[in-house]
Amino acid sequence: MAVRSTSAHIMEDRIAHLETQLAHAEDLLDELNRTVFRQQQQIDQLQQQLRSLARQMSAAQPGAAEQRDLRDEIPPHY
């Protein structure tokens, strides 16, 4: 009987340890999911800002790239 009791006790300890590890893993997974969600929100916001800045630059200088004359630019060594 003592062998069974010890064996059962060891098995209960192992199960409790596994349950604890599982709980920690679930908490970590939830935290990682929240982090990824926040990062995706930030990426979306930055992409929106980048598109807005690109539109502002296009509106401020329509055709500026085509009208630029390289003769107007002074080389860096002058």
mmCIF file of the N, C-alpha and C atoms, coordinates in Angstrom:
data_MODEL
# 
_entry.id   MODEL 
# 
loop_
_atom_site.group_PDB 
_atom_site.id 
_atom_site.type_symbol 
_atom_site.label_atom_id 
_atom_site.label_alt_id 
_atom_site.label_comp_id 
_atom_site.label_asym_id 
_atom_site.label_entity_id 
_atom_site.label_seq_id 
_atom_site.pdbx_PDB_ins_code 
_atom_site.Cartn_x 
_atom_site.Cartn_y 
_atom_site.Cartn_z 
_atom_site.occupancy 
_atom_site.B_iso_or_equiv 
_atom_site.pdbx_formal_charge 
_atom_site.auth_seq_id 
_atom_site.auth_comp_id 
_atom_site.auth_asym_id 
_atom_site.auth_atom_id 
_atom_site.pdbx_PDB_model_num 
ATOM 1   N N  . MET A 1 1  ? 0.811  -1.198 0.000   1.00 0.00 ? 1  MET A N  1 
ATOM 2   C CA . MET A 1 1  ? 0.000  0.000  0.000   1.00 0.00 ? 1  MET A CA 1 
ATOM 3   C C  . MET A 1 1  ? 0.854  1.260  0.000   1.00 0.00 ? 1  MET A C  1 
ATOM 4   N N  . ALA A 1 2  ? 1.974  1.257  0.666   1.00 0.00 ? 2  ALA A N  1 
ATOM 5   C CA . ALA A 1 2  ? 2.835  2.431  0.725   1.00 0.00 ? 2  ALA A CA 1 
ATOM 6   C C  . ALA A 1 2  ? 3.370  2.790  -0.646  1.00 0.00 ? 2  ALA A C  1 
ATOM 7   N N  . VAL A 1 3  ? 3.617  1.800  -1.491  1.00 0.00 ? 3  VAL A N  1 
ATOM 8   C CA . VAL A 1 3  ? 4.123  2.053  -2.835  1.00 0.00 ? 3  VAL A CA 1 
ATOM 9   C C  . VAL A 1 3  ? 3.062  2.763  -3.663  1.00 0.00 ? 3  VAL A C  1 
ATOM 10  N N  . ARG A 1 4  ? 1.834  2.303  -3.548  1.00 0.00 ? 4  ARG A N  1 
ATOM 11  C CA . ARG A 1 4  ? 0.752  2.955  -4.276  1.00 0.00 ? 4  ARG A CA 1 
ATOM 12  C C  . ARG A 1 4  ? 0.542  4.377  -3.799  1.00 0.00 ? 4  ARG A C  1 
ATOM 13  N N  . SER A 1 5  ? 0.597  4.588  -2.537  1.00 0.00 ? 5  SER A N  1 
ATOM 14  C CA . SER A 1 5  ? 0.411  5.923  -1.979  1.00 0.00 ? 5  SER A CA 1 
ATOM 15  C C  . SER A 1 5  ? 1.520  6.855  -2.448  1.00 0.00 ? 5  SER A C  1 
ATOM 16  N N  . THR A 1 6  ? 2.740  6.390  -2.435  1.00 0.00 ? 6  THR A N  1 
ATOM 17  C CA . THR A 1 6  ? 3.867  7.201  -2.894  1.00 0.00 ? 6  THR A CA 1 
ATOM 18  C C  . THR A 1 6  ? 3.763  7.452  -4.387  1.00 0.00 ? 6  THR A C  1 
ATOM 19  N N  . SER A 1 7  ? 3.407  6.428  -5.128  1.00 0.00 ? 7  SER A N  1 
ATOM 20  C CA . SER A 1 7  ? 3.249  6.558  -6.575  1.00 0.00 ? 7  SER A CA 1 
ATOM 21  C C  . SER A 1 7  ? 2.130  7.539  -6.916  1.00 0.00 ? 7  SER A C  1 
ATOM 22  N N  . ALA A 1 8  ? 1.031  7.461  -6.218  1.00 0.00 ? 8  ALA A N  1 
ATOM 23  C CA . ALA A 1 8  ? -0.085 8.369  -6.441  1.00 0.00 ? 8  ALA A CA 1 
ATOM 24  C C  . ALA A 1 8  ? 0.304  9.793  -6.072  1.00 0.00 ? 8  ALA A C  1 
ATOM 25  N N  . HIS A 1 9  ? 1.048  9.935  -5.002  1.00 0.00 ? 9  HIS A N  1 
ATOM 26  C CA . HIS A 1 9  ? 1.491  11.261 -4.570  1.00 0.00 ? 9  HIS A CA 1 
ATOM 27  C C  . HIS A 1 9  ? 2.429  11.875 -5.608  1.00 0.00 ? 9  HIS A C  1 
ATOM 28  N N  . ILE A 1 10 ? 3.334  11.068 -6.128  1.00 0.00 ? 10 ILE A N  1 
ATOM 29  C CA . ILE A 1 10 ? 4.261  11.561 -7.162  1.00 0.00 ? 10 ILE A CA 1 
ATOM 30  C C  . ILE A 1 10 ? 3.482  11.969 -8.409  1.00 0.00 ? 10 ILE A C  1 
ATOM 31  N N  . MET A 1 11 ? 2.526  11.160 -8.796  1.00 0.00 ? 11 MET A N  1 
ATOM 32  C CA . MET A 1 11 ? 1.716  11.465 -9.980  1.00 0.00 ? 11 MET A CA 1 
ATOM 33  C C  . MET A 1 11 ? 0.920  12.753 -9.764  1.00 0.00 ? 11 MET A C  1 
ATOM 34  N N  . GLU A 1 12 ? 0.347  12.941 -8.590  1.00 0.00 ? 12 GLU A N  1 
ATOM 35  C CA . GLU A 1 12 ? -0.391 14.169 -8.288  1.00 0.00 ? 12 GLU A CA 1 
ATOM 36  C C  . GLU A 1 12 ? 0.527  15.381 -8.352  1.00 0.00 ? 12 GLU A C  1 
ATOM 37  N N  . ASP A 1 13 ? 1.746  15.245 -7.820  1.00 0.00 ? 13 ASP A N  1 
ATOM 38  C CA . ASP A 1 13 ? 2.715  16.342 -7.879  1.00 0.00 ? 13 ASP A CA 1 
ATOM 39  C C  . ASP A 1 13 ? 3.067  16.687 -9.327  1.00 0.00 ? 13 ASP A C  1 
ATOM 40  N N  . ARG A 1 14 ? 3.266  15.659 -10.151 1.00 0.00 ? 14 ARG A N  1 
ATOM 41  C CA . ARG A 1 14 ? 3.605  15.885 -11.552 1.00 0.00 ? 14 ARG A CA 1 
ATOM 42  C C  . ARG A 1 14 ? 2.450  16.571 -12.283 1.00 0.00 ? 14 ARG A C  1 
ATOM 43  N N  . ILE A 1 15 ? 1.229  16.132 -12.001 1.00 0.00 ? 15 ILE A N  1 
ATOM 44  C CA . ILE A 1 15 ? 0.058  16.744 -12.630 1.00 0.00 ? 15 ILE A CA 1 
ATOM 45  C C  . ILE A 1 15 ? -0.077 18.200 -12.188 1.00 0.00 ? 15 ILE A C  1 
ATOM 46  N N  . ALA A 1 16 ? 0.114  18.452 -10.909 1.00 0.00 ? 16 ALA A N  1 
ATOM 47  C CA . ALA A 1 16 ? 0.030  19.825 -10.398 1.00 0.00 ? 16 ALA A CA 1 
ATOM 48  C C  . ALA A 1 16 ? 1.092  20.702 -11.050 1.00 0.00 ? 16 ALA A C  1 
ATOM 49  N N  . HIS A 1 17 ? 2.290  20.155 -11.209 1.00 0.00 ? 17 HIS A N  1 
ATOM 50  C CA . HIS A 1 17 ? 3.375  20.898 -11.855 1.00 0.00 ? 17 HIS A CA 1 
ATOM 51  C C  . HIS A 1 17 ? 3.027  21.208 -13.310 1.00 0.00 ? 17 HIS A C  1 
ATOM 52  N N  . LEU A 1 18 ? 2.483  20.226 -14.025 1.00 0.00 ? 18 LEU A N  1 
ATOM 53  C CA . LEU A 1 18 ? 2.085  20.438 -15.414 1.00 0.00 ? 18 LEU A CA 1 
ATOM 54  C C  . LEU A 1 18 ? 0.952  21.453 -15.534 1.00 0.00 ? 18 LEU A C  1 
ATOM 55  N N  . GLU A 1 19 ? 0.009  21.395 -14.603 1.00 0.00 ? 19 GLU A N  1 
ATOM 56  C CA . GLU A 1 19 ? -1.085 22.369 -14.618 1.00 0.00 ? 19 GLU A CA 1 
ATOM 57  C C  . GLU A 1 19 ? -0.566 23.782 -14.379 1.00 0.00 ? 19 GLU A C  1 
ATOM 58  N N  . THR A 1 20 ? 0.412  23.910 -13.489 1.00 0.00 ? 20 THR A N  1 
ATOM 59  C CA . THR A 1 20 ? 1.018  25.211 -13.221 1.00 0.00 ? 20 THR A CA 1 
ATOM 60  C C  . THR A 1 20 ? 1.738  25.728 -14.462 1.00 0.00 ? 20 THR A C  1 
ATOM 61  N N  . GLN A 1 21 ? 2.495  24.854 -15.107 1.00 0.00 ? 21 GLN A N  1 
ATOM 62  C CA . GLN A 1 21 ? 3.195  25.251 -16.328 1.00 0.00 ? 21 GLN A CA 1 
ATOM 63  C C  . GLN A 1 21 ? 2.208  25.661 -17.416 1.00 0.00 ? 21 GLN A C  1 
ATOM 64  N N  . LEU A 1 22 ? 1.123  24.928 -17.539 1.00 0.00 ? 22 LEU A N  1 
ATOM 65  C CA . LEU A 1 22 ? 0.104  25.249 -18.532 1.00 0.00 ? 22 LEU A CA 1 
ATOM 66  C C  . LEU A 1 22 ? -0.527 26.609 -18.245 1.00 0.00 ? 22 LEU A C  1 
ATOM 67  N N  . ALA A 1 23 ? -0.805 26.886 -17.001 1.00 0.00 ? 23 ALA A N  1 
ATOM 68  C CA . ALA A 1 23 ? -1.392 28.177 -16.634 1.00 0.00 ? 23 ALA A CA 1 
ATOM 69  C C  . ALA A 1 23 ? -0.436 29.313 -16.984 1.00 0.00 ? 23 ALA A C  1 
ATOM 70  N N  . HIS A 1 24 ? 0.845  29.132 -16.696 1.00 0.00 ? 24 HIS A N  1 
ATOM 71  C CA . HIS A 1 24 ? 1.838  30.163 -17.039 1.00 0.00 ? 24 HIS A CA 1 
ATOM 72  C C  . HIS A 1 24 ? 1.942  30.321 -18.556 1.00 0.00 ? 24 HIS A C  1 
ATOM 73  N N  . ALA A 1 25 ? 1.910  29.223 -19.287 1.00 0.00 ? 25 ALA A N  1 
ATOM 74  C CA . ALA A 1 25 ? 1.989  29.285 -20.748 1.00 0.00 ? 25 ALA A CA 1 
ATOM 75  C C  . ALA A 1 25 ? 0.768  30.004 -21.327 1.00 0.00 ? 25 ALA A C  1 
ATOM 76  N N  . GLU A 1 26 ? -0.409 29.749 -20.776 1.00 0.00 ? 26 GLU A N  1 
ATOM 77  C CA . GLU A 1 26 ? -1.615 30.433 -21.238 1.00 0.00 ? 26 GLU A CA 1 
ATOM 78  C C  . GLU A 1 26 ? -1.540 31.920 -20.960 1.00 0.00 ? 26 GLU A C  1 
ATOM 79  N N  . ASP A 1 27 ? -1.042 32.296 -19.776 1.00 0.00 ? 27 ASP A N  1 
ATOM 80  C CA . ASP A 1 27 ? -0.879 33.715 -19.450 1.00 0.00 ? 27 ASP A CA 1 
ATOM 81  C C  . ASP A 1 27 ? 0.095  34.382 -20.412 1.00 0.00 ? 27 ASP A C  1 
ATOM 82  N N  . LEU A 1 28 ? 1.195  33.706 -20.695 1.00 0.00 ? 28 LEU A N  1 
ATOM 83  C CA . LEU A 1 28 ? 2.182  34.252 -21.614 1.00 0.00 ? 28 LEU A CA 1 
ATOM 84  C C  . LEU A 1 28 ? 1.597  34.405 -23.013 1.00 0.00 ? 28 LEU A C  1 
ATOM 85  N N  . LEU A 1 29 ? 0.847  33.427 -23.463 1.00 0.00 ? 29 LEU A N  1 
ATOM 86  C CA . LEU A 1 29 ? 0.218  33.497 -24.774 1.00 0.00 ? 29 LEU A CA 1 
ATOM 87  C C  . LEU A 1 29 ? -0.764 34.664 -24.847 1.00 0.00 ? 29 LEU A C  1 
ATOM 88  N N  . ASP A 1 30 ? -1.552 34.852 -23.811 1.00 0.00 ? 30 ASP A N  1 
ATOM 89  C CA . ASP A 1 30 ? -2.477 35.994 -23.775 1.00 0.00 ? 30 ASP A CA 1 
ATOM 90  C C  . ASP A 1 30 ? -1.722 37.314 -23.838 1.00 0.00 ? 30 ASP A C  1 
ATOM 91  N N  . GLU A 1 31 ? -0.636 37.414 -23.094 1.00 0.00 ? 31 GLU A N  1 
ATOM 92  C CA . GLU A 1 31 ? 0.171  38.637 -23.093 1.00 0.00 ? 31 GLU A CA 1 
ATOM 93  C C  . GLU A 1 31 ? 0.782  38.880 -24.474 1.00 0.00 ? 31 GLU A C  1 
ATOM 94  N N  . LEU A 1 32 ? 1.274  37.836 -25.097 1.00 0.00 ? 32 LEU A N  1 
ATOM 95  C CA . LEU A 1 32 ? 1.851  37.970 -26.435 1.00 0.00 ? 32 LEU A CA 1 
ATOM 96  C C  . LEU A 1 32 ? 0.788  38.375 -27.455 1.00 0.00 ? 32 LEU A C  1 
ATOM 97  N N  . ASN A 1 33 ? -0.402 37.820 -27.338 1.00 0.00 ? 33 ASN A N  1 
ATOM 98  C CA . ASN A 1 33 ? -1.493 38.202 -28.238 1.00 0.00 ? 33 ASN A CA 1 
ATOM 99  C C  . ASN A 1 33 ? -1.846 39.679 -28.081 1.00 0.00 ? 33 ASN A C  1 
ATOM 100 N N  . ARG A 1 34 ? -1.893 40.153 -26.844 1.00 0.00 ? 34 ARG A N  1 
ATOM 101 C CA . ARG A 1 34 ? -2.180 41.572 -26.608 1.00 0.00 ? 34 ARG A CA 1 
ATOM 102 C C  . ARG A 1 34 ? -1.065 42.446 -27.196 1.00 0.00 ? 34 ARG A C  1 
ATOM 103 N N  . THR A 1 35 ? 0.178  42.003 -27.047 1.00 0.00 ? 35 THR A N  1 
ATOM 104 C CA . THR A 1 35 ? 1.309  42.758 -27.581 1.00 0.00 ? 35 THR A CA 1 
ATOM 105 C C  . THR A 1 35 ? 1.243  42.830 -29.106 1.00 0.00 ? 35 THR A C  1 
ATOM 106 N N  . VAL A 1 36 ? 0.967  41.713 -29.746 1.00 0.00 ? 36 VAL A N  1 
ATOM 107 C CA . VAL A 1 36 ? 0.867  41.689 -31.207 1.00 0.00 ? 36 VAL A CA 1 
ATOM 108 C C  . VAL A 1 36 ? -0.288 42.573 -31.668 1.00 0.00 ? 36 VAL A C  1 
ATOM 109 N N  . PHE A 1 37 ? -1.387 42.541 -30.963 1.00 0.00 ? 37 PHE A N  1 
ATOM 110 C CA . PHE A 1 37 ? -2.542 43.373 -31.314 1.00 0.00 ? 37 PHE A CA 1 
ATOM 111 C C  . PHE A 1 37 ? -2.183 44.857 -31.228 1.00 0.00 ? 37 PHE A C  1 
ATOM 112 N N  . ARG A 1 38 ? -1.514 45.247 -30.126 1.00 0.00 ? 38 ARG A N  1 
ATOM 113 C CA . ARG A 1 38 ? -1.101 46.656 -29.968 1.00 0.00 ? 38 ARG A CA 1 
ATOM 114 C C  . ARG A 1 38 ? -0.112 47.052 -31.060 1.00 0.00 ? 38 ARG A C  1 
ATOM 115 N N  . GLN A 1 39 ? 0.823  46.177 -31.365 1.00 0.00 ? 39 GLN A N  1 
ATOM 116 C CA . GLN A 1 39 ? 1.795  46.491 -32.405 1.00 0.00 ? 39 GLN A CA 1 
ATOM 117 C C  . GLN A 1 39 ? 1.118  46.640 -33.764 1.00 0.00 ? 39 GLN A C  1 
ATOM 118 N N  . GLN A 1 40 ? 0.139  45.807 -34.053 1.00 0.00 ? 40 GLN A N  1 
ATOM 119 C CA . GLN A 1 40 ? -0.576 45.927 -35.325 1.00 0.00 ? 40 GLN A CA 1 
ATOM 120 C C  . GLN A 1 40 ? -1.335 47.241 -35.386 1.00 0.00 ? 40 GLN A C  1 
ATOM 121 N N  . GLN A 1 41 ? -1.913 47.660 -34.267 1.00 0.00 ? 41 GLN A N  1 
ATOM 122 C CA . GLN A 1 41 ? -2.589 48.962 -34.231 1.00 0.00 ? 41 GLN A CA 1 
ATOM 123 C C  . GLN A 1 41 ? -1.596 50.081 -34.518 1.00 0.00 ? 41 GLN A C  1 
ATOM 124 N N  . GLN A 1 42 ? -0.409 49.993 -33.922 1.00 0.00 ? 42 GLN A N  1 
ATOM 125 C CA . GLN A 1 42 ? 0.613  51.010 -34.162 1.00 0.00 ? 42 GLN A CA 1 
ATOM 126 C C  . GLN A 1 42 ? 1.066  51.004 -35.618 1.00 0.00 ? 42 GLN A C  1 
ATOM 127 N N  . ILE A 1 43 ? 1.242  49.830 -36.194 1.00 0.00 ? 43 ILE A N  1 
ATOM 128 C CA . ILE A 1 43 ? 1.639  49.731 -37.602 1.00 0.00 ? 43 ILE A CA 1 
ATOM 129 C C  . ILE A 1 43 ? 0.565  50.360 -38.490 1.00 0.00 ? 43 ILE A C  1 
ATOM 130 N N  . ASP A 1 44 ? -0.687 50.044 -38.219 1.00 0.00 ? 44 ASP A N  1 
ATOM 131 C CA . ASP A 1 44 ? -1.787 50.617 -39.003 1.00 0.00 ? 44 ASP A CA 1 
ATOM 132 C C  . ASP A 1 44 ? -1.793 52.138 -38.899 1.00 0.00 ? 44 ASP A C  1 
ATOM 133 N N  . GLN A 1 45 ? -1.592 52.646 -37.694 1.00 0.00 ? 45 GLN A N  1 
ATOM 134 C CA . GLN A 1 45 ? -1.576 54.092 -37.480 1.00 0.00 ? 45 GLN A CA 1 
ATOM 135 C C  . GLN A 1 45 ? -0.399 54.736 -38.218 1.00 0.00 ? 45 GLN A C  1 
ATOM 136 N N  . LEU A 1 46 ? 0.774  54.120 -38.148 1.00 0.00 ? 46 LEU A N  1 
ATOM 137 C CA . LEU A 1 46 ? 1.941  54.663 -38.843 1.00 0.00 ? 46 LEU A CA 1 
ATOM 138 C C  . LEU A 1 46 ? 1.760  54.630 -40.357 1.00 0.00 ? 46 LEU A C  1 
ATOM 139 N N  . GLN A 1 47 ? 1.144  53.585 -40.877 1.00 0.00 ? 47 GLN A N  1 
ATOM 140 C CA . GLN A 1 47 ? 0.883  53.524 -42.314 1.00 0.00 ? 47 GLN A CA 1 
ATOM 141 C C  . GLN A 1 47 ? -0.085 54.619 -42.738 1.00 0.00 ? 47 GLN A C  1 
ATOM 142 N N  . GLN A 1 48 ? -1.084 54.865 -41.916 1.00 0.00 ? 48 GLN A N  1 
ATOM 143 C CA . GLN A 1 48 ? -2.039 55.931 -42.211 1.00 0.00 ? 48 GLN A CA 1 
ATOM 144 C C  . GLN A 1 48 ? -1.330 57.287 -42.202 1.00 0.00 ? 48 GLN A C  1 
ATOM 145 N N  . GLN A 1 49 ? -0.469 57.512 -41.224 1.00 0.00 ? 49 GLN A N  1 
ATOM 146 C CA . GLN A 1 49 ? 0.274  58.770 -41.165 1.00 0.00 ? 49 GLN A CA 1 
ATOM 147 C C  . GLN A 1 49 ? 1.197  58.917 -42.366 1.00 0.00 ? 49 GLN A C  1 
ATOM 148 N N  . LEU A 1 50 ? 1.835  57.836 -42.769 1.00 0.00 ? 50 LEU A N  1 
ATOM 149 C CA . LEU A 1 50 ? 2.726  57.874 -43.925 1.00 0.00 ? 50 LEU A CA 1 
ATOM 150 C C  . LEU A 1 50 ? 1.955  58.216 -45.194 1.00 0.00 ? 50 LEU A C  1 
ATOM 151 N N  . ARG A 1 51 ? 0.788  57.609 -45.378 1.00 0.00 ? 51 ARG A N  1 
ATOM 152 C CA . ARG A 1 51 ? -0.042 57.940 -46.545 1.00 0.00 ? 51 ARG A CA 1 
ATOM 153 C C  . ARG A 1 51 ? -0.456 59.405 -46.512 1.00 0.00 ? 51 ARG A C  1 
ATOM 154 N N  . SER A 1 52 ? -0.808 59.897 -45.332 1.00 0.00 ? 52 SER A N  1 
ATOM 155 C CA . SER A 1 52 ? -1.213 61.293 -45.191 1.00 0.00 ? 52 SER A CA 1 
ATOM 156 C C  . SER A 1 52 ? -0.048 62.223 -45.529 1.00 0.00 ? 52 SER A C  1 
ATOM 157 N N  . LEU A 1 53 ? 1.133  61.913 -45.038 1.00 0.00 ? 53 LEU A N  1 
ATOM 158 C CA . LEU A 1 53 ? 2.304  62.738 -45.350 1.00 0.00 ? 53 LEU A CA 1 
ATOM 159 C C  . LEU A 1 53 ? 2.625  62.703 -46.839 1.00 0.00 ? 53 LEU A C  1 
ATOM 160 N N  . ALA A 1 54 ? 2.494  61.554 -47.460 1.00 0.00 ? 54 ALA A N  1 
ATOM 161 C CA . ALA A 1 54 ? 2.751  61.448 -48.901 1.00 0.00 ? 54 ALA A CA 1 
ATOM 162 C C  . ALA A 1 54 ? 1.751  62.302 -49.684 1.00 0.00 ? 54 ALA A C  1 
ATOM 163 N N  . ARG A 1 55 ? 0.483  62.281 -49.259 1.00 0.00 ? 55 ARG A N  1 
ATOM 164 C CA . ARG A 1 55 ? -0.520 63.120 -49.932 1.00 0.00 ? 55 ARG A CA 1 
ATOM 165 C C  . ARG A 1 55 ? -0.205 64.601 -49.739 1.00 0.00 ? 55 ARG A C  1 
ATOM 166 N N  . GLN A 1 56 ? 0.216  64.974 -48.532 1.00 0.00 ? 56 GLN A N  1 
ATOM 167 C CA . GLN A 1 56 ? 0.547  66.370 -48.258 1.00 0.00 ? 56 GLN A CA 1 
ATOM 168 C C  . GLN A 1 56 ? 1.727  66.825 -49.107 1.00 0.00 ? 56 GLN A C  1 
ATOM 169 N N  . MET A 1 57 ? 2.723  65.973 -49.233 1.00 0.00 ? 57 MET A N  1 
ATOM 170 C CA . MET A 1 57 ? 3.890  66.339 -50.046 1.00 0.00 ? 57 MET A CA 1 
ATOM 171 C C  . MET A 1 57 ? 3.512  66.460 -51.518 1.00 0.00 ? 57 MET A C  1 
ATOM 172 N N  . SER A 1 58 ? 2.673  65.557 -51.985 1.00 0.00 ? 58 SER A N  1 
ATOM 173 C CA . SER A 1 58 ? 2.236  65.620 -53.383 1.00 0.00 ? 58 SER A CA 1 
ATOM 174 C C  . SER A 1 58 ? 1.432  66.884 -53.638 1.00 0.00 ? 58 SER A C  1 
ATOM 175 N N  . ALA A 1 59 ? 0.590  67.252 -52.704 1.00 0.00 ? 59 ALA A N  1 
ATOM 176 C CA . ALA A 1 59 ? -0.234 68.446 -52.866 1.00 0.00 ? 59 ALA A CA 1 
ATOM 177 C C  . ALA A 1 59 ? 0.597  69.721 -52.767 1.00 0.00 ? 59 ALA A C  1 
ATOM 178 N N  . ALA A 1 60 ? 1.624  69.709 -51.942 1.00 0.00 ? 60 ALA A N  1 
ATOM 179 C CA . ALA A 1 60 ? 2.444  70.909 -51.744 1.00 0.00 ? 60 ALA A CA 1 
ATOM 180 C C  . ALA A 1 60 ? 3.372  71.167 -52.926 1.00 0.00 ? 60 ALA A C  1 
ATOM 181 N N  . GLN A 1 61 ? 3.806  70.111 -53.612 1.00 0.00 ? 61 GLN A N  1 
ATOM 182 C CA . GLN A 1 61 ? 4.758  70.276 -54.704 1.00 0.00 ? 61 GLN A CA 1 
ATOM 183 C C  . GLN A 1 61 ? 4.312  69.475 -55.922 1.00 0.00 ? 61 GLN A C  1 
ATOM 184 N N  . PRO A 1 62 ? 3.234  69.884 -56.556 1.00 0.00 ? 62 PRO A N  1 
ATOM 185 C CA . PRO A 1 62 ? 2.796  69.119 -57.727 1.00 0.00 ? 62 PRO A CA 1 
ATOM 186 C C  . PRO A 1 62 ? 3.801  69.259 -58.868 1.00 0.00 ? 62 PRO A C  1 
ATOM 187 N N  . GLY A 1 63 ? 4.298  68.144 -59.344 1.00 0.00 ? 63 GLY A N  1 
ATOM 188 C CA . GLY A 1 63 ? 5.221  68.141 -60.467 1.00 0.00 ? 63 GLY A CA 1 
ATOM 189 C C  . GLY A 1 63 ? 6.584  68.708 -60.159 1.00 0.00 ? 63 GLY A C  1 
ATOM 190 N N  . ALA A 1 64 ? 6.943  68.843 -58.910 1.00 0.00 ? 64 ALA A N  1 
ATOM 191 C CA . ALA A 1 64 ? 8.229  69.451 -58.551 1.00 0.00 ? 64 ALA A CA 1 
ATOM 192 C C  . ALA A 1 64 ? 9.402  68.629 -59.073 1.00 0.00 ? 64 ALA A C  1 
ATOM 193 N N  . ALA A 1 65 ? 9.257  67.340 -59.110 1.00 0.00 ? 65 ALA A N  1 
ATOM 194 C CA . ALA A 1 65 ? 10.360 66.498 -59.575 1.00 0.00 ? 65 ALA A CA 1 
ATOM 195 C C  . ALA A 1 65 ? 10.621 66.720 -61.057 1.00 0.00 ? 65 ALA A C  1 
ATOM 196 N N  . GLU A 1 66 ? 9.569  66.953 -61.854 1.00 0.00 ? 66 GLU A N  1 
ATOM 197 C CA . GLU A 1 66 ? 9.751  67.154 -63.289 1.00 0.00 ? 66 GLU A CA 1 
ATOM 198 C C  . GLU A 1 66 ? 10.294 68.538 -63.603 1.00 0.00 ? 66 GLU A C  1 
ATOM 199 N N  . GLN A 1 67 ? 10.009 69.539 -62.775 1.00 0.00 ? 67 GLN A N  1 
ATOM 200 C CA . GLN A 1 67 ? 10.409 70.914 -63.041 1.00 0.00 ? 67 GLN A CA 1 
ATOM 201 C C  . GLN A 1 67 ? 11.776 71.261 -62.481 1.00 0.00 ? 67 GLN A C  1 
ATOM 202 N N  . ARG A 1 68 ? 12.372 70.398 -61.732 1.00 0.00 ? 68 ARG A N  1 
ATOM 203 C CA . ARG A 1 68 ? 13.649 70.683 -61.090 1.00 0.00 ? 68 ARG A CA 1 
ATOM 204 C C  . ARG A 1 68 ? 14.746 70.741 -62.152 1.00 0.00 ? 68 ARG A C  1 
ATOM 205 N N  . ASP A 1 69 ? 15.573 71.751 -62.066 1.00 0.00 ? 69 ASP A N  1 
ATOM 206 C CA . ASP A 1 69 ? 16.681 71.916 -62.997 1.00 0.00 ? 69 ASP A CA 1 
ATOM 207 C C  . ASP A 1 69 ? 17.979 71.667 -62.241 1.00 0.00 ? 69 ASP A C  1 
ATOM 208 N N  . LEU A 1 70 ? 18.749 70.718 -62.705 1.00 0.00 ? 70 LEU A N  1 
ATOM 209 C CA . LEU A 1 70 ? 19.998 70.377 -62.010 1.00 0.00 ? 70 LEU A CA 1 
ATOM 210 C C  . LEU A 1 70 ? 20.995 71.525 -62.060 1.00 0.00 ? 70 LEU A C  1 
ATOM 211 N N  . ARG A 1 71 ? 20.871 72.454 -63.025 1.00 0.00 ? 71 ARG A N  1 
ATOM 212 C CA . ARG A 1 71 ? 21.792 73.595 -63.091 1.00 0.00 ? 71 ARG A CA 1 
ATOM 213 C C  . ARG A 1 71 ? 21.585 74.552 -61.916 1.00 0.00 ? 71 ARG A C  1 
ATOM 214 N N  . ASP A 1 72 ? 20.386 74.504 -61.305 1.00 0.00 ? 72 ASP A N  1 
ATOM 215 C CA . ASP A 1 72 ? 20.104 75.371 -60.158 1.00 0.00 ? 72 ASP A CA 1 
ATOM 216 C C  . ASP A 1 72 ? 20.740 74.860 -58.873 1.00 0.00 ? 72 ASP A C  1 
ATOM 217 N N  . GLU A 1 73 ? 21.140 73.628 -58.885 1.00 0.00 ? 73 GLU A N  1 
ATOM 218 C CA . GLU A 1 73 ? 21.724 73.050 -57.676 1.00 0.00 ? 73 GLU A CA 1 
ATOM 219 C C  . GLU A 1 73 ? 23.240 73.265 -57.664 1.00 0.00 ? 73 GLU A C  1 
ATOM 220 N N  . ILE A 1 74 ? 23.742 73.687 -56.538 1.00 0.00 ? 74 ILE A N  1 
ATOM 221 C CA . ILE A 1 74 ? 25.192 73.900 -56.387 1.00 0.00 ? 74 ILE A CA 1 
ATOM 222 C C  . ILE A 1 74 ? 25.817 72.590 -55.899 1.00 0.00 ? 74 ILE A C  1 
ATOM 223 N N  . PRO A 1 75 ? 26.867 72.128 -56.555 1.00 0.00 ? 75 PRO A N  1 
ATOM 224 C CA . PRO A 1 75 ? 27.551 70.920 -56.084 1.00 0.00 ? 75 PRO A CA 1 
ATOM 225 C C  . PRO A 1 75 ? 28.090 71.111 -54.680 1.00 0.00 ? 75 PRO A C  1 
ATOM 226 N N  . PRO A 1 76 ? 28.194 70.044 -53.922 1.00 0.00 ? 76 PRO A N  1 
ATOM 227 C CA . PRO A 1 76 ? 28.608 70.170 -52.520 1.00 0.00 ? 76 PRO A CA 1 
ATOM 228 C C  . PRO A 1 76 ? 30.028 70.705 -52.337 1.00 0.00 ? 76 PRO A C  1 
ATOM 229 N N  . HIS A 1 77 ? 30.911 70.643 -53.323 1.00 0.00 ? 77 HIS A N  1 
ATOM 230 C CA . HIS A 1 77 ? 32.270 71.109 -53.136 1.00 0.00 ? 77 HIS A CA 1 
ATOM 231 C C  . HIS A 1 77 ? 32.428 72.598 -53.366 1.00 0.00 ? 77 HIS A C  1 
ATOM 232 N N  . TYR A 1 78 ? 31.369 73.340 -53.743 1.00 0.00 ? 78 TYR A N  1 
ATOM 233 C CA . TYR A 1 78 ? 31.456 74.792 -53.929 1.00 0.00 ? 78 TYR A CA 1 
ATOM 234 C C  . TYR A 1 78 ? 31.032 75.517 -52.687 1.00 0.00 ? 78 TYR A C  1 
# 
